[in-house]
């Protein structure tokens, strides 16, 4: 018998309070209340294990990138070339001419606009050889 079923039995059959059940079975009182609410709402389904998987993965690799890596790995393998992580990274950074690198900004529609470092980025300073 699962601990959840024991807790529910103690609550509803034996008539113990949530605090008494928590102490008796060594669980947190809040979990006892959560289980009780789940049992009242769902019945026997409350005893089924819950997934611990997160609902979202904000730092997950975008699907387009995954697809590109898989395609590159397949192409390289078919050509008999190395298809390891370093090679894939190099191919992502050096695409065939005419293709944008993943993560590159699109070209600026106004070429007169100055595109320098942002306010928190350091500008590269070139010191002439004469001044060194």
PLY file of the C-alpha trace (Angstrom):
ply
format ascii 1.0
element vertex 132
property float x
property float y
property float z
element edge 131
property int vertex1
property int vertex2
end_header
0.00 0.00 0.00
1.38 3.41 -0.95
1.98 6.11 1.60
-0.63 8.29 -0.14
-3.26 5.57 0.28
-2.31 5.17 3.97
-2.65 8.92 4.51
-6.09 9.03 2.86
-7.22 5.99 4.84
-6.11 7.61 8.09
-7.92 10.83 7.18
-11.23 9.43 5.97
-11.59 6.00 7.60
-9.87 6.55 10.93
-10.99 10.20 11.16
-7.59 11.60 12.16
-6.67 15.23 11.57
-4.16 16.28 8.93
-1.66 17.25 11.64
-1.96 13.84 13.34
-1.54 12.01 10.02
1.48 14.13 9.10
3.23 13.29 12.37
2.24 9.62 12.24
3.58 9.04 8.70
6.44 11.54 8.78
5.18 13.75 5.96
4.62 17.48 5.67
1.19 18.69 6.73
0.84 20.72 3.51
1.30 17.52 1.48
-1.49 15.87 3.47
-3.84 18.75 2.62
-2.76 18.67 -1.04
-3.38 14.92 -1.21
-6.74 15.30 0.52
-7.85 17.98 -1.99
-6.63 15.85 -4.91
-8.51 12.81 -3.55
-11.72 14.79 -3.12
-11.44 16.17 -6.66
-10.20 13.07 -8.52
-11.01 10.06 -6.37
-8.80 7.00 -6.92
-6.82 8.83 -9.64
-5.19 10.85 -6.85
-2.99 7.84 -6.09
-1.45 7.71 -9.59
2.12 9.02 -9.76
2.47 12.55 -11.11
5.00 13.60 -13.72
7.84 15.73 -12.36
8.71 17.02 -15.82
8.64 20.82 -16.08
5.77 22.28 -18.08
8.13 24.49 -20.08
11.83 24.56 -20.92
12.72 28.19 -21.65
16.41 27.39 -22.20
15.75 24.52 -24.61
17.53 24.57 -27.97
15.19 25.94 -30.65
13.66 23.30 -32.93
15.19 24.93 -36.05
18.69 24.59 -34.57
18.10 20.95 -33.62
16.84 20.23 -37.13
19.87 21.95 -38.67
22.32 20.00 -36.47
20.64 16.68 -37.30
20.68 17.50 -41.02
24.36 18.55 -40.89
25.35 15.42 -38.97
23.57 13.21 -41.51
25.17 15.01 -44.49
28.65 14.83 -42.98
28.27 11.15 -42.09
27.04 10.30 -45.60
30.14 12.02 -47.03
32.37 9.98 -44.74
33.44 13.07 -42.79
33.67 13.67 -39.07
30.28 14.57 -37.63
31.33 15.39 -34.06
30.36 18.40 -31.99
33.38 20.51 -32.96
32.81 19.90 -36.68
29.10 20.69 -36.38
29.96 23.90 -34.51
32.41 24.92 -37.25
29.81 24.29 -39.96
27.23 26.32 -38.05
29.67 29.23 -37.80
30.88 28.94 -41.45
27.83 28.25 -43.61
28.11 28.01 -47.40
28.19 31.44 -49.05
24.82 33.16 -49.20
23.45 31.58 -46.02
23.23 33.42 -42.72
24.93 32.07 -39.63
22.49 30.94 -36.94
22.09 33.83 -34.50
23.36 36.54 -36.89
21.39 39.73 -37.15
19.71 40.40 -40.46
21.36 43.12 -42.57
20.45 46.66 -41.53
17.94 48.15 -43.97
19.59 51.59 -43.58
23.32 51.27 -44.40
23.97 54.87 -43.24
23.08 53.96 -39.68
26.16 53.56 -37.51
26.36 50.16 -35.88
28.94 50.30 -33.14
29.22 48.59 -29.79
26.32 48.98 -27.39
26.52 51.18 -24.30
27.83 48.33 -22.13
30.19 46.85 -24.71
33.82 47.81 -25.01
34.96 49.29 -28.30
38.09 47.86 -29.87
40.87 50.40 -29.77
43.46 50.23 -32.51
46.78 51.76 -31.47
49.09 52.68 -34.37
52.52 51.04 -34.28
54.14 54.50 -34.02
52.52 55.12 -30.61
53.53 51.77 -29.11
0 1
1 2
2 3
3 4
4 5
5 6
6 7
7 8
8 9
9 10
10 11
11 12
12 13
13 14
14 15
15 16
16 17
17 18
18 19
19 20
20 21
21 22
22 23
23 24
24 25
25 26
26 27
27 28
28 29
29 30
30 31
31 32
32 33
33 34
34 35
35 36
36 37
37 38
38 39
39 40
40 41
41 42
42 43
43 44
44 45
45 46
46 47
47 48
48 49
49 50
50 51
51 52
52 53
53 54
54 55
55 56
56 57
57 58
58 59
59 60
60 61
61 62
62 63
63 64
64 65
65 66
66 67
67 68
68 69
69 70
70 71
71 72
72 73
73 74
74 75
75 76
76 77
77 78
78 79
79 80
80 81
81 82
82 83
83 84
84 85
85 86
86 87
87 88
88 89
89 90
90 91
91 92
92 93
93 94
94 95
95 96
96 97
97 98
98 99
99 100
100 101
101 102
102 103
103 104
104 105
105 106
106 107
107 108
108 109
109 110
110 111
111 112
112 113
113 114
114 115
115 116
116 117
117 118
118 119
119 120
120 121
121 122
122 123
123 124
124 125
125 126
126 127
127 128
128 129
129 130
130 131
